[in-house]
Amino acid sequence: MKKPKWVVEKERGKRAAAAETVWLFGLHAVRDALMNPRREKLQLVLTKNAADRLGDAVANGPEPQIADPRKFPAPLDPGSVHQGAALEVRPLDWGPMGDLCHAPPGESPSVVLLDRVTDPHNVGAILRSAEVFGARAVIAPARHSAPETGALAKTASGALERQPYLRVQNLSRAMEELREMGYRLLGLDGEADTTLEDGLAGAVTDPVGLVLGAEGPGLREKTRDTCDTLVRVDFAGPFGSLNVSNAAAVALYAATRR
């Protein structure tokens, strides 16, 4: 039997509304989101034990729903290690890229650009490294990249609340905008002739954009062509490789040593 039009529209509206929110889970991710004044917090689901462990942080969110740990009601993926804490939020709005990445004369900040890196665990780890090494932002395309999810937030271990994660409509266009702002764009490619060290040596006083692609396919052709220089991480031997989150950490560290 065909559903009435009003029922279809109501269901579509519910799906659209749900797509605009994120369920964060785990004590660390939930605590940091509760303590973030920029977060719009909608629903808080806690077990009694989790509420006790979160302590005063609970007062920064909506009235919690105290749940039975055997029947945890938050709509999380099976297997999510929620530790009895889940918080529904809206994605963070960090504002325009130009404002975040502006580099005054005499400053040489770094940003990370991710080309179709879809694994939330990799992106979460990259956000942690970006925060540690002071990157202005982590930038990824709106499509074919890891969205803000509970799994990403848990891996980021709080960095999602403090480290700007921007998803742009067109990555190449964003790269061109950064170049106009004075950034030198270094694309990491294992087959590049130039080492990361040499590439950074040529940008001692410039802001730097570190561009990384997905494991396997690497950088897309358009992204490669938009980079100023392709660079490789020099290995001690002929074997072995780094995953994208480790490569990002190495590159960020190297950029701080300029």
N, C-alpha and C positions, 0 to 999 in steps of 0.2 A: 504494500500500500504506500502510495506516494505521500510524503510529509507535506503538511500545509506550508505555504510560503512563509508565514510568520514564524513557524517553528524553525525552518531552515535558516532564516535571517537571525533569529535569536541564538541558535547554535553557532552560526558564523561569528556573531558578535562576541560570544563567550570565548571562542578560539582566538580571535584577534586580541582580546583583552589579556588572555593568558600568555600570549606570545610576547606581550610588552612587559612581563614581569619575570623575575628570576627567583628560584628557591635556592638560597644558600644553606649549606648544612655543615655540621661539625662545630665543635666548641670554639675553635680559634677563629674560623671564618665568620661565625655568627657574632662573636664578641666584638671583633674589629668593625663589622658592619653596624652593630648597635652603637658603637662609640664614634661613628663617622657622622658628623652633622650634615654632610652633603647627601647622605642616603635618604631616600624616601622609603620608609618601612611600612609594610602593609599588614602582615600577619606573622605572629610569632608562636611557634609550637615547641613546647619543652616538656621533657619529663621532669619529675620533681628533683631528681639527682642533678640534671643539667641546670635547672634553675638555681639550685644551691651553688653549683660550681661557677656559674656566671656572675653571681652576686649582684653588686650594684649596677652592673652593665644592663641588667634587665629593665631598669627604670628608664632607659633611653629609647625603648621601643614601645610598640603597642601592648595592650594588656595580653599577657601570654595565655595561651590555651595549654593547660597542664594535661599531658597525654599519658596513657598507659604505654610503657615501653614495648609491650607485646603487640600492641595495635597502633603503632605510630601513624597518625593520619595524614601527615604531609605528603603531597604527591611527588615522591622522589623515585628515581630509578631503583629497581631491585639491586641490592648489593651496595648501595650507598652507605658509607660508614658515617652515619649522622650523629652518633654519640648523644642522641636524645635531644638534639637542637636543630631547628630549621627556621629560617626567616625568609618570608617573601618580600622582595624589594623591587624597585624599578632600577633599570640600568643607570649607571652614573653618567652624567653629562659634564664633560670636562671643558666644554667650550671650544672655540676655534683653534685649529692647529697653529695658525700664525701667532696667536697670543702665547700659547704654551712653549713654542719652539723659538721664539724671538731671541736672538743672540746679540746683546749690546756689544759695541766695540771693545776689544780686549778680552772677551770671553770666548771660549771654544767648547761649548757643550756637545753632547752626543745624543742621537736618537737612534732607535732601532726600528727598521722597517721589515715586515714579514710578508713574504710573497707566498700566499696560499698555504700557510702553516695551519693545519686544521685540528691537530691533536691538542685538546685542552690542557693535558698534562705538560706538554712542551711549552705552550704559551704561558701557563701558570709559572713554570720554572723560569722562563725568560723574564717575566714581570718581577720575580724576586731578584734576579741578577740586575735588572735595570734599576730597581730601587737601591740596591746596595752600592752600585757604581754611579748613581746620580744621573741617569739618563733623563732627558726632558720628557720623553714619551716613547711608548711602543705603538707603532702605527701599522695597521693591517687593512686589507680591502674588506668592505662590508660583506661581500660574497666570497665564498670559498676561504673562510678563515674561521678560527675558533670563536664563537660568540661568548659573551659573558654568561657562564653557567656555574652551577654549584661545584662541579668537578674542577673547573678552572680556578675558582676562588679557593677551594680547599688546597690545591697544589700550590697556589700563590702564597698561602700561609699569611694572609693579611695584606700582601702587597697590592692586591686589586683595589683596596680602599684608599691607597696612597699614591700609587704609581699610575699616571695617566695611560689609558689604553684606548686609542682612537681607532675607529673603523671608518675608513673613507670610501667614497664611491669609486674613485679611480686612483690606484696606487701610483702609476706613472705620473699622473698629474700632480699628486702630492709631492712626489720626488722633485718634479720641476719647480714647484713652489718653494721647496726647501733650498734648491740650488739658487733661486733668486734671492733667498734670504742669506746666502753666503755659505751654505753647507757644501761640503765635498762628500760625494756619495761613493762609498766603497762597497762593492758587491762581493760577497764571499763565494768563491768557486774553487773547488779542489783542484781544478786543472789550470788555474790562472798562472801566468808567468811571474807576476809580482807577488812578493810575500806581504802579509798583513803588516809586518814591521816596516817594510819599505813604503807601503801605501800610506801608513800613518805618518812616516817621516816627511812625506810630501805635503802633509796637512797639519803641521805643528801648531799653527795659530788659527786654523780654520775650524768652525763647527763641523762635525762629522756625522753623516748618516751611515749606519752599518746595515747593509741590506742582506737578508738571509732568505733562502728558499726552502721549500719543503724537502724533507729527506727523500731521496730517490730522484724525483724530477729536477730538483734544484730550482734555480731562477728561471722564470719564463724569458723568452727571447726579448720581448718588449722591455721587461725589467732590466735585463742585462744591458740592453742598448742604452737605457736611460742612466745607468751608472757612469760615473767619471772614470773609475778604475776597477778592474776585477782583481781580487787579492785572494791568496790562499793562506791557511794556517800551516806553517811549516812543521812537519812531523820529524821525529828523531829517526824513524825507520821507514821502510817502504810499505808497511802494512798497518792496518788499523784506521779508524776514522772516529769522528766525534758526531754525536747526534746534534740536532739544531740548537737545543737549549744549551748544551755544553759549548758549542762553537760561539754562541752569543755571549756566554760568560767570559770566554777567553778574549773575544774581540773587545768587549766592554772594558775588561781589565787593561788590555793593551792601550785602549784609547785614553784611559786615565793616566797612563804613564808617559804620555807625550811630553 
